[in-house]
Amino acid sequence: MSGFKRYDEEFKQSLVNLYQTGKTQSELCKDYGVSASALAKWIKQYSQVRLEDNTILTAKQIQDLQKRNAQLEEENLILKKASAIFMQNSK
């Protein structure tokens, strides 16, 4: 068995919300039995960013979007290369 606990997304978000409403990190760590490093990571991950159009995203959502964007860029590059190969073969 591994030496760390697994927490679900809802639990992590609720602790971040408590932190953002005034609870200290040390209080949350003590009250909920989580490590300070885990809580700091969650705060960074789930803190919200407001965009110009008032859309609110978490750092995790931004990271997921960046991963998806990189994947789509790679697929696009593959399709461009395949298209160039097919165009050469059709001449």
Distance bins in CASP14 RR format, pairs under 12 A and 6 or more apart:
PFRMAT RR
TARGET T0000
AUTHOR 0000-0000-0000
RMODE 2
METHOD distances of the structure
MODEL  1
3 35 0 0 0 0 0 1 0 0 0 0 0
4 33 0 0 0 0 0 1 0 0 0 0 0
4 34 0 0 0 0 0 1 0 0 0 0 0
4 35 0 0 0 0 1 0 0 0 0 0 0
4 37 0 0 0 0 0 1 0 0 0 0 0
4 38 0 0 0 0 1 0 0 0 0 0 0
5 11 0 0 0 0 0 1 0 0 0 0 0
5 12 0 0 0 0 0 1 0 0 0 0 0
5 32 0 0 0 0 0 1 0 0 0 0 0
5 33 0 0 0 0 1 0 0 0 0 0 0
5 34 0 0 0 0 1 0 0 0 0 0 0
5 35 0 0 0 0 1 0 0 0 0 0 0
5 38 0 0 0 0 1 0 0 0 0 0 0
6 12 0 0 0 0 0 1 0 0 0 0 0
6 34 0 0 0 0 0 1 0 0 0 0 0
6 38 0 0 0 0 0 1 0 0 0 0 0
7 13 0 0 0 0 0 1 0 0 0 0 0
7 14 0 0 0 0 1 0 0 0 0 0 0
7 15 0 0 0 0 1 0 0 0 0 0 0
7 16 0 0 0 0 0 1 0 0 0 0 0
7 32 0 0 0 0 1 0 0 0 0 0 0
7 33 0 0 0 0 0 1 0 0 0 0 0
7 34 1 0 0 1 0 0 0 0 0 0 0
7 35 0 0 0 0 0 1 0 0 0 0 0
7 38 1 0 0 1 0 0 0 0 0 0 0
7 39 0 0 0 0 0 1 0 0 0 0 0
7 41 0 0 0 0 0 1 0 0 0 0 0
7 42 0 0 0 0 1 0 0 0 0 0 0
7 45 0 0 0 0 0 1 0 0 0 0 0
7 46 0 0 0 0 0 1 0 0 0 0 0
8 14 0 0 0 0 1 0 0 0 0 0 0
8 15 0 0 0 0 0 1 0 0 0 0 0
8 42 0 0 0 0 0 1 0 0 0 0 0
9 15 0 0 0 0 0 1 0 0 0 0 0
9 16 0 0 0 0 0 1 0 0 0 0 0
9 42 0 0 0 0 1 0 0 0 0 0 0
9 45 0 0 0 0 1 0 0 0 0 0 0
9 46 0 0 0 0 1 0 0 0 0 0 0
9 58 0 0 0 0 0 1 0 0 0 0 0
9 60 0 0 0 0 1 0 0 0 0 0 0
9 61 0 0 0 0 0 1 0 0 0 0 0
10 16 0 0 0 0 0 1 0 0 0 0 0
10 17 0 0 0 0 0 1 0 0 0 0 0
10 42 0 0 0 0 0 1 0 0 0 0 0
10 46 0 0 0 0 0 1 0 0 0 0 0
11 17 0 0 0 0 0 1 0 0 0 0 0
11 18 0 0 0 0 0 1 0 0 0 0 0
11 28 0 0 0 0 0 1 0 0 0 0 0
11 32 0 0 0 0 1 0 0 0 0 0 0
11 33 0 0 0 0 0 1 0 0 0 0 0
11 34 0 0 0 0 1 0 0 0 0 0 0
11 38 0 0 0 0 0 1 0 0 0 0 0
11 39 0 0 0 0 0 1 0 0 0 0 0
11 42 0 0 0 0 1 0 0 0 0 0 0
11 46 0 0 0 0 0 1 0 0 0 0 0
12 18 0 0 0 0 0 1 0 0 0 0 0
12 19 0 0 0 0 0 1 0 0 0 0 0
12 28 0 0 0 0 0 1 0 0 0 0 0
12 32 0 0 0 0 0 1 0 0 0 0 0
12 34 0 0 0 0 1 0 0 0 0 0 0
12 38 0 0 0 0 1 0 0 0 0 0 0
12 39 0 0 0 0 1 0 0 0 0 0 0
12 40 0 0 0 0 0 1 0 0 0 0 0
12 41 0 0 0 0 1 0 0 0 0 0 0
12 42 1 0 1 0 0 0 0 0 0 0 0
12 43 0 0 0 0 1 0 0 0 0 0 0
12 44 0 0 0 0 0 1 0 0 0 0 0
12 45 1 0 0 1 0 0 0 0 0 0 0
12 46 1 0 0 1 0 0 0 0 0 0 0
12 47 0 0 0 0 0 1 0 0 0 0 0
12 58 0 0 0 0 0 1 0 0 0 0 0
12 60 0 0 0 0 1 0 0 0 0 0 0
13 19 0 0 0 0 0 1 0 0 0 0 0
13 20 0 0 0 0 0 1 0 0 0 0 0
13 42 0 0 0 0 1 0 0 0 0 0 0
13 43 0 0 0 0 0 1 0 0 0 0 0
13 45 0 0 0 0 1 0 0 0 0 0 0
13 46 1 0 1 0 0 0 0 0 0 0 0
13 47 0 0 0 0 0 1 0 0 0 0 0
13 48 0 0 0 0 0 1 0 0 0 0 0
13 58 0 0 0 0 1 0 0 0 0 0 0
13 60 0 0 0 0 1 0 0 0 0 0 0
13 61 0 0 0 0 0 1 0 0 0 0 0
14 20 0 0 0 0 0 1 0 0 0 0 0
14 21 0 0 0 0 0 1 0 0 0 0 0
14 23 0 0 0 0 0 1 0 0 0 0 0
14 28 0 0 0 0 1 0 0 0 0 0 0
14 31 0 0 0 0 0 1 0 0 0 0 0
14 32 0 0 0 0 1 0 0 0 0 0 0
14 34 0 0 0 0 0 1 0 0 0 0 0
14 39 0 0 0 0 0 1 0 0 0 0 0
14 42 0 0 0 0 1 0 0 0 0 0 0
14 46 0 0 0 0 1 0 0 0 0 0 0
15 21 0 0 0 0 0 1 0 0 0 0 0
15 22 0 0 0 0 0 1 0 0 0 0 0
15 23 0 0 0 0 1 0 0 0 0 0 0
15 24 0 0 0 0 0 1 0 0 0 0 0
15 25 0 0 0 0 1 0 0 0 0 0 0
15 27 0 0 0 0 0 1 0 0 0 0 0
15 28 1 0 1 0 0 0 0 0 0 0 0
15 29 0 0 0 0 1 0 0 0 0 0 0
15 31 0 0 0 0 1 0 0 0 0 0 0
15 32 1 0 0 1 0 0 0 0 0 0 0
15 33 0 0 0 0 0 1 0 0 0 0 0
15 34 1 0 0 1 0 0 0 0 0 0 0
15 35 0 0 0 0 0 1 0 0 0 0 0
15 36 0 0 0 0 0 1 0 0 0 0 0
15 38 0 0 0 0 1 0 0 0 0 0 0
15 39 1 0 0 1 0 0 0 0 0 0 0
15 40 0 0 0 0 0 1 0 0 0 0 0
15 41 0 0 0 0 0 1 0 0 0 0 0
15 42 1 0 0 1 0 0 0 0 0 0 0
15 43 0 0 0 0 1 0 0 0 0 0 0
15 45 0 0 0 0 0 1 0 0 0 0 0
15 46 0 0 0 0 1 0 0 0 0 0 0
15 47 0 0 0 0 0 1 0 0 0 0 0
16 22 0 0 0 0 0 1 0 0 0 0 0
16 23 0 0 0 0 0 1 0 0 0 0 0
16 25 0 0 0 0 0 1 0 0 0 0 0
16 28 0 0 0 0 1 0 0 0 0 0 0
16 32 0 0 0 0 0 1 0 0 0 0 0
16 34 0 0 0 0 0 1 0 0 0 0 0
16 38 0 0 0 0 0 1 0 0 0 0 0
16 39 0 0 0 0 1 0 0 0 0 0 0
16 40 0 0 0 0 0 1 0 0 0 0 0
16 41 0 0 0 0 0 1 0 0 0 0 0
16 42 1 0 1 0 0 0 0 0 0 0 0
16 43 1 0 1 0 0 0 0 0 0 0 0
16 44 0 0 0 0 1 0 0 0 0 0 0
16 45 0 0 0 0 1 0 0 0 0 0 0
16 46 1 0 1 0 0 0 0 0 0 0 0
16 47 1 0 0 1 0 0 0 0 0 0 0
16 48 0 0 0 0 1 0 0 0 0 0 0
16 58 0 0 0 0 1 0 0 0 0 0 0
16 59 0 0 0 0 0 1 0 0 0 0 0
16 60 0 0 0 0 0 1 0 0 0 0 0
17 23 0 0 0 0 1 0 0 0 0 0 0
17 28 0 0 0 0 0 1 0 0 0 0 0
17 42 0 0 0 0 0 1 0 0 0 0 0
17 43 0 0 0 0 0 1 0 0 0 0 0
17 46 0 0 0 0 1 0 0 0 0 0 0
17 47 0 0 0 0 0 1 0 0 0 0 0
17 48 0 0 0 0 0 1 0 0 0 0 0
17 58 0 0 0 0 0 1 0 0 0 0 0
18 24 0 0 0 0 1 0 0 0 0 0 0
18 25 0 0 0 0 0 1 0 0 0 0 0
18 27 0 0 0 0 1 0 0 0 0 0 0
18 28 1 0 0 1 0 0 0 0 0 0 0
18 29 0 0 0 0 0 1 0 0 0 0 0
18 31 0 0 0 0 1 0 0 0 0 0 0
18 32 0 0 0 0 1 0 0 0 0 0 0
18 34 0 0 0 0 0 1 0 0 0 0 0
18 39 0 0 0 0 0 1 0 0 0 0 0
18 42 0 0 0 0 0 1 0 0 0 0 0
18 43 0 0 0 0 0 1 0 0 0 0 0
18 46 0 0 0 0 0 1 0 0 0 0 0
19 25 1 0 0 1 0 0 0 0 0 0 0
19 26 0 0 0 0 0 1 0 0 0 0 0
19 27 0 0 0 0 1 0 0 0 0 0 0
19 28 1 0 0 1 0 0 0 0 0 0 0
19 29 0 0 0 0 0 1 0 0 0 0 0
19 31 0 0 0 0 0 1 0 0 0 0 0
19 32 0 0 0 0 0 1 0 0 0 0 0
19 34 0 0 0 0 0 1 0 0 0 0 0
19 36 0 0 0 0 0 1 0 0 0 0 0
19 39 1 0 0 1 0 0 0 0 0 0 0
19 40 0 0 0 0 1 0 0 0 0 0 0
19 42 0 0 0 0 1 0 0 0 0 0 0
19 43 1 0 1 0 0 0 0 0 0 0 0
19 44 0 0 0 0 0 1 0 0 0 0 0
19 46 0 0 0 0 1 0 0 0 0 0 0
19 47 0 0 0 0 1 0 0 0 0 0 0
20 28 0 0 0 0 0 1 0 0 0 0 0
20 42 0 0 0 0 0 1 0 0 0 0 0
20 43 0 0 0 0 1 0 0 0 0 0 0
20 46 0 0 0 0 1 0 0 0 0 0 0
20 47 1 0 0 1 0 0 0 0 0 0 0
20 48 0 0 0 0 1 0 0 0 0 0 0
20 58 0 0 0 0 0 1 0 0 0 0 0
21 27 0 0 0 0 0 1 0 0 0 0 0
21 28 0 0 0 0 0 1 0 0 0 0 0
22 28 0 0 0 0 1 0 0 0 0 0 0
22 43 0 0 0 0 0 1 0 0 0 0 0
23 29 0 0 0 0 0 1 0 0 0 0 0
23 30 0 0 0 0 0 1 0 0 0 0 0
23 31 0 0 0 0 1 0 0 0 0 0 0
23 32 0 0 0 0 1 0 0 0 0 0 0
23 39 0 0 0 0 0 1 0 0 0 0 0
23 43 0 0 0 0 0 1 0 0 0 0 0
24 30 0 0 0 0 1 0 0 0 0 0 0
24 31 0 0 0 0 0 1 0 0 0 0 0
24 36 0 0 0 0 0 1 0 0 0 0 0
24 39 0 0 0 0 0 1 0 0 0 0 0
24 43 0 0 0 0 0 1 0 0 0 0 0
25 31 0 0 0 0 0 1 0 0 0 0 0
25 32 0 0 0 0 0 1 0 0 0 0 0
25 33 0 0 0 0 0 1 0 0 0 0 0
25 34 0 0 0 0 1 0 0 0 0 0 0
25 35 0 0 0 0 0 1 0 0 0 0 0
25 36 1 0 0 1 0 0 0 0 0 0 0
25 37 0 0 0 0 0 1 0 0 0 0 0
25 38 0 0 0 0 0 1 0 0 0 0 0
25 39 1 0 1 0 0 0 0 0 0 0 0
25 40 1 0 0 1 0 0 0 0 0 0 0
25 41 0 0 0 0 0 1 0 0 0 0 0
25 42 0 0 0 0 0 1 0 0 0 0 0
25 43 1 0 0 1 0 0 0 0 0 0 0
25 44 0 0 0 0 0 1 0 0 0 0 0
26 32 0 0 0 0 0 1 0 0 0 0 0
26 33 0 0 0 0 0 1 0 0 0 0 0
26 34 0 0 0 0 0 1 0 0 0 0 0
26 35 0 0 0 0 0 1 0 0 0 0 0
26 36 1 0 0 1 0 0 0 0 0 0 0
26 39 0 0 0 0 1 0 0 0 0 0 0
26 40 0 0 0 0 0 1 0 0 0 0 0
27 33 0 0 0 0 0 1 0 0 0 0 0
27 34 0 0 0 0 0 1 0 0 0 0 0
27 36 0 0 0 0 0 1 0 0 0 0 0
27 39 0 0 0 0 0 1 0 0 0 0 0
28 34 1 0 0 1 0 0 0 0 0 0 0
28 35 0 0 0 0 0 1 0 0 0 0 0
28 36 0 0 0 0 1 0 0 0 0 0 0
28 38 0 0 0 0 0 1 0 0 0 0 0
28 39 1 0 1 0 0 0 0 0 0 0 0
28 40 0 0 0 0 0 1 0 0 0 0 0
28 42 0 0 0 0 1 0 0 0 0 0 0
28 43 0 0 0 0 1 0 0 0 0 0 0
29 35 1 0 0 1 0 0 0 0 0 0 0
29 36 1 0 1 0 0 0 0 0 0 0 0
29 37 0 0 0 0 1 0 0 0 0 0 0
29 38 0 0 0 0 1 0 0 0 0 0 0
29 39 1 0 1 0 0 0 0 0 0 0 0
29 40 0 0 0 0 1 0 0 0 0 0 0
29 42 0 0 0 0 0 1 0 0 0 0 0
29 43 0 0 0 0 0 1 0 0 0 0 0
30 36 0 0 0 0 0 1 0 0 0 0 0
30 39 0 0 0 0 0 1 0 0 0 0 0
31 39 0 0 0 0 0 1 0 0 0 0 0
32 38 0 0 0 0 0 1 0 0 0 0 0
32 39 0 0 0 0 1 0 0 0 0 0 0
32 42 0 0 0 0 0 1 0 0 0 0 0
33 39 0 0 0 0 1 0 0 0 0 0 0
34 40 0 0 0 0 0 1 0 0 0 0 0
34 41 0 0 0 0 0 1 0 0 0 0 0
34 42 0 0 0 0 1 0 0 0 0 0 0
34 43 0 0 0 0 0 1 0 0 0 0 0
35 41 0 0 0 0 1 0 0 0 0 0 0
35 42 0 0 0 0 0 1 0 0 0 0 0
36 42 0 0 0 0 0 1 0 0 0 0 0
36 43 0 0 0 0 0 1 0 0 0 0 0
37 43 0 0 0 0 0 1 0 0 0 0 0
37 44 0 0 0 0 0 1 0 0 0 0 0
38 44 0 0 0 0 0 1 0 0 0 0 0
38 45 0 0 0 0 0 1 0 0 0 0 0
39 45 0 0 0 0 0 1 0 0 0 0 0
39 46 0 0 0 0 0 1 0 0 0 0 0
40 46 0 0 0 0 0 1 0 0 0 0 0
40 47 0 0 0 0 0 1 0 0 0 0 0
41 47 0 0 0 0 0 1 0 0 0 0 0
41 59 0 0 0 0 0 1 0 0 0 0 0
41 60 0 0 0 0 0 1 0 0 0 0 0
42 58 0 0 0 0 0 1 0 0 0 0 0
42 59 0 0 0 0 0 1 0 0 0 0 0
42 60 0 0 0 0 1 0 0 0 0 0 0
43 58 0 0 0 0 0 1 0 0 0 0 0
43 59 0 0 0 0 1 0 0 0 0 0 0
43 60 0 0 0 0 0 1 0 0 0 0 0
44 58 0 0 0 0 1 0 0 0 0 0 0
44 59 1 0 0 1 0 0 0 0 0 0 0
44 60 0 0 0 0 1 0 0 0 0 0 0
44 62 0 0 0 0 0 1 0 0 0 0 0
44 63 0 0 0 0 0 1 0 0 0 0 0
45 57 0 0 0 0 0 1 0 0 0 0 0
45 58 1 0 0 1 0 0 0 0 0 0 0
45 59 1 0 1 0 0 0 0 0 0 0 0
45 60 1 0 1 0 0 0 0 0 0 0 0
45 61 0 0 0 0 1 0 0 0 0 0 0
45 62 0 0 0 0 1 0 0 0 0 0 0
45 63 0 0 0 0 1 0 0 0 0 0 0
45 64 0 0 0 0 0 1 0 0 0 0 0
46 56 0 0 0 0 0 1 0 0 0 0 0
46 57 0 0 0 0 0 1 0 0 0 0 0
46 58 1 0 1 0 0 0 0 0 0 0 0
46 59 1 0 0 1 0 0 0 0 0 0 0
46 60 1 0 0 1 0 0 0 0 0 0 0
46 61 0 0 0 0 1 0 0 0 0 0 0
46 62 0 0 0 0 0 1 0 0 0 0 0
46 63 0 0 0 0 0 1 0 0 0 0 0
47 56 0 0 0 0 0 1 0 0 0 0 0
47 57 0 0 0 0 0 1 0 0 0 0 0
47 58 1 0 0 1 0 0 0 0 0 0 0
47 59 1 0 0 1 0 0 0 0 0 0 0
47 60 0 0 0 0 1 0 0 0 0 0 0
47 61 0 0 0 0 0 1 0 0 0 0 0
47 62 0 0 0 0 0 1 0 0 0 0 0
48 54 0 0 0 0 0 1 0 0 0 0 0
48 55 0 0 0 0 0 1 0 0 0 0 0
48 56 1 0 1 0 0 0 0 0 0 0 0
48 57 1 0 0 1 0 0 0 0 0 0 0
48 58 1 0 1 0 0 0 0 0 0 0 0
48 59 0 0 0 0 1 0 0 0 0 0 0
48 60 0 0 0 0 0 1 0 0 0 0 0
48 61 0 0 0 0 1 0 0 0 0 0 0
48 62 0 0 0 0 0 1 0 0 0 0 0
49 55 0 0 0 0 1 0 0 0 0 0 0
49 56 1 0 0 1 0 0 0 0 0 0 0
49 57 1 0 1 0 0 0 0 0 0 0 0
49 58 1 0 0 1 0 0 0 0 0 0 0
49 59 1 0 0 1 0 0 0 0 0 0 0
49 60 0 0 0 0 0 1 0 0 0 0 0
49 61 0 0 0 0 1 0 0 0 0 0 0
49 62 1 0 0 1 0 0 0 0 0 0 0
49 63 0 0 0 0 0 1 0 0 0 0 0
49 65 0 0 0 0 0 1 0 0 0 0 0
50 56 1 0 1 0 0 0 0 0 0 0 0
50 57 0 0 0 0 1 0 0 0 0 0 0
50 58 0 0 0 0 0 1 0 0 0 0 0
51 57 1 0 0 1 0 0 0 0 0 0 0
51 58 0 0 0 0 0 1 0 0 0 0 0
51 61 0 0 0 0 0 1 0 0 0 0 0
51 62 0 0 0 0 1 0 0 0 0 0 0
51 65 0 0 0 0 0 1 0 0 0 0 0
55 61 0 0 0 0 1 0 0 0 0 0 0
55 62 0 0 0 0 0 1 0 0 0 0 0
55 65 0 0 0 0 0 1 0 0 0 0 0
56 62 0 0 0 0 0 1 0 0 0 0 0
57 63 0 0 0 0 1 0 0 0 0 0 0
57 64 0 0 0 0 1 0 0 0 0 0 0
57 65 1 0 0 1 0 0 0 0 0 0 0
57 66 0 0 0 0 0 1 0 0 0 0 0
58 64 0 0 0 0 1 0 0 0 0 0 0
58 65 0 0 0 0 0 1 0 0 0 0 0
59 65 0 0 0 0 0 1 0 0 0 0 0
59 66 0 0 0 0 0 1 0 0 0 0 0
60 66 0 0 0 0 0 1 0 0 0 0 0
60 67 0 0 0 0 0 1 0 0 0 0 0
61 67 0 0 0 0 0 1 0 0 0 0 0
61 68 0 0 0 0 0 1 0 0 0 0 0
62 68 0 0 0 0 0 1 0 0 0 0 0
62 69 0 0 0 0 0 1 0 0 0 0 0
63 69 0 0 0 0 0 1 0 0 0 0 0
63 70 0 0 0 0 0 1 0 0 0 0 0
64 70 0 0 0 0 0 1 0 0 0 0 0
64 71 0 0 0 0 0 1 0 0 0 0 0
65 71 0 0 0 0 0 1 0 0 0 0 0
65 72 0 0 0 0 0 1 0 0 0 0 0
66 72 0 0 0 0 0 1 0 0 0 0 0
66 73 0 0 0 0 0 1 0 0 0 0 0
67 73 0 0 0 0 0 1 0 0 0 0 0
67 74 0 0 0 0 0 1 0 0 0 0 0
68 74 0 0 0 0 0 1 0 0 0 0 0
68 75 0 0 0 0 0 1 0 0 0 0 0
69 75 0 0 0 0 0 1 0 0 0 0 0
69 76 0 0 0 0 0 1 0 0 0 0 0
70 76 0 0 0 0 0 1 0 0 0 0 0
70 77 0 0 0 0 0 1 0 0 0 0 0
71 77 0 0 0 0 0 1 0 0 0 0 0
71 78 0 0 0 0 0 1 0 0 0 0 0
72 78 0 0 0 0 0 1 0 0 0 0 0
72 79 0 0 0 0 0 1 0 0 0 0 0
73 79 0 0 0 0 0 1 0 0 0 0 0
73 80 0 0 0 0 0 1 0 0 0 0 0
74 80 0 0 0 0 0 1 0 0 0 0 0
74 81 0 0 0 0 0 1 0 0 0 0 0
75 81 0 0 0 0 0 1 0 0 0 0 0
75 82 0 0 0 0 0 1 0 0 0 0 0
76 82 0 0 0 0 0 1 0 0 0 0 0
76 83 0 0 0 0 0 1 0 0 0 0 0
77 83 0 0 0 0 0 1 0 0 0 0 0
77 84 0 0 0 0 0 1 0 0 0 0 0
78 84 0 0 0 0 0 1 0 0 0 0 0
78 85 0 0 0 0 0 1 0 0 0 0 0
79 85 0 0 0 0 0 1 0 0 0 0 0
79 86 0 0 0 0 0 1 0 0 0 0 0
80 86 0 0 0 0 0 1 0 0 0 0 0
80 87 0 0 0 0 0 1 0 0 0 0 0
81 87 0 0 0 0 0 1 0 0 0 0 0
81 88 0 0 0 0 0 1 0 0 0 0 0
82 88 0 0 0 0 0 1 0 0 0 0 0
82 89 0 0 0 0 0 1 0 0 0 0 0
83 89 0 0 0 0 0 1 0 0 0 0 0
83 90 0 0 0 0 0 1 0 0 0 0 0
84 90 0 0 0 0 0 1 0 0 0 0 0
84 91 0 0 0 0 0 1 0 0 0 0 0
85 91 0 0 0 0 0 1 0 0 0 0 0
END
